Amino acid sequence: MNRPSAPDLPPSGASGPLASAGAHWTIYFPALVVALVWLAVFAWAALHEPPLAGLRALALAVVALGTPVLAFAAALRARLLSVEIWPRGREGTQAAAERELVLRDGFARPRSLRVGAREIASIRIRRSLPQRLFGGGALEIKMLSGERVLIADLDRPDALAHALAVTPAHAPVSAKLR
């Protein structure tokens, strides 16, 4: 089952992660889209005859205040998002074949999560249109208990899915890669 853990401690006996992922740069797309759309609204309102001063002021406020807030939130999330796959036991032992996903995320509501590969029923990679074009994606994990965990905006979801799925000790896992 999902267990909170100390964020700075790797699993016992581990020498290094088998796979890791952070935030993909497409996490900044919402800020970019908001800036471009409201700059276009600002230009249209400024060039309109008669000039639309109220709309122009609103557009300028959104660009000046909203875009930096969105960019800051994306930068903070990108800095804090960390997903790693670790072996559970010491090298050369049966437990080393078992793997564990360690997630650290969030600034408003920090979450730290450890999930053993044997607790995972399926793994699926989801991608939005920008992520299909430029890379990255989300990792959707369904647990044997029925609980779902979605980890969005990852730069290497494929590596995580393969590191979790290529474990001979856990037969019930099926990796669905799209």
Residue pairs with C-beta under 8 A, 6 or more apart in sequence:
1 119
1 143
1 145
2 113
2 114
2 115
2 119
2 143
2 147
2 149
3 113
3 114
4 111
4 112
4 113
4 114
5 102
5 112
5 113
5 114
6 112
7 104
7 112
10 17
10 86
10 102
11 86
11 87
11 88
11 100
11 102
11 114
12 88
12 89
13 87
13 88
13 89
13 90
13 91
13 95
13 96
14 86
14 87
14 88
15 91
17 84
17 85
17 86
17 102
18 85
18 86
18 87
18 99
18 163
19 84
19 85
19 156
19 159
19 160
19 162
19 163
20 82
20 83
20 84
20 85
20 156
20 159
20 160
21 82
21 83
21 84
21 154
21 155
21 156
21 157
21 159
21 160
22 78
22 81
22 82
22 83
22 154
22 155
23 77
23 78
23 79
23 81
23 153
23 154
23 155
24 131
24 134
24 135
24 136
24 137
24 153
24 154
24 155
25 78
25 134
25 136
25 155
26 128
26 130
26 131
26 134
26 135
26 136
26 153
27 74
27 77
27 78
27 153
28 71
28 74
28 75
28 78
29 130
30 70
30 74
31 67
31 70
31 71
31 74
34 62
34 63
34 66
34 67
34 70
35 63
35 67
38 59
38 62
38 63
38 66
38 67
39 59
39 63
41 55
41 59
42 56
42 59
42 60
42 63
45 51
45 52
45 53
45 55
45 56
45 59
46 56
76 107
77 105
77 106
77 107
77 153
78 153
80 104
80 105
80 106
80 107
80 110
81 104
81 105
81 153
81 154
82 102
82 103
82 104
82 105
83 101
83 102
83 103
83 104
83 105
83 139
83 151
83 154
83 160
84 101
84 102
85 99
85 100
85 101
85 102
85 160
85 163
85 164
86 99
86 100
86 102
87 95
87 96
87 97
87 98
87 99
87 100
88 95
88 96
88 98
88 99
88 100
88 116
89 95
89 96
89 97
89 98
90 96
94 169
97 167
97 168
97 169
98 116
98 117
98 118
98 167
98 169
98 170
99 116
99 117
99 163
99 164
99 167
100 114
100 115
100 116
100 117
101 113
101 114
101 115
101 116
101 117
101 120
101 141
101 160
101 164
102 112
102 113
102 114
103 111
103 112
103 113
103 114
103 115
103 149
103 151
104 110
104 111
104 112
105 111
105 151
113 149
115 141
115 143
115 149
117 164
117 167
117 169
117 170
117 173
118 169
118 170
118 172
119 143
119 144
119 145
120 141
120 142
120 143
120 144
120 164
120 170
120 173
121 142
121 143
121 144
121 172
121 173
121 174
122 141
122 142
122 173
122 174
122 175
122 176
123 139
123 140
123 141
123 142
123 161
123 164
123 165
123 173
123 174
123 175
123 176
124 139
124 140
124 141
124 142
124 175
124 176
124 177
124 178
125 137
125 138
125 139
125 140
125 157
125 158
125 161
125 176
125 177
125 178
126 137
126 138
126 139
126 140
126 150
126 178
127 136
127 137
127 138
127 178
128 137
131 137
131 138
135 155
136 153
136 154
136 155
136 157
137 154
137 157
137 158
138 150
138 151
138 152
138 153
138 154
138 157
139 150
139 151
139 154
139 157
139 160
139 161
140 148
140 149
140 150
140 151
141 148
141 149
141 150
141 151
142 148
143 149
144 172
151 157
154 160
158 177
161 175
161 177
162 175
164 173
164 175
165 173
165 174
165 175
167 173
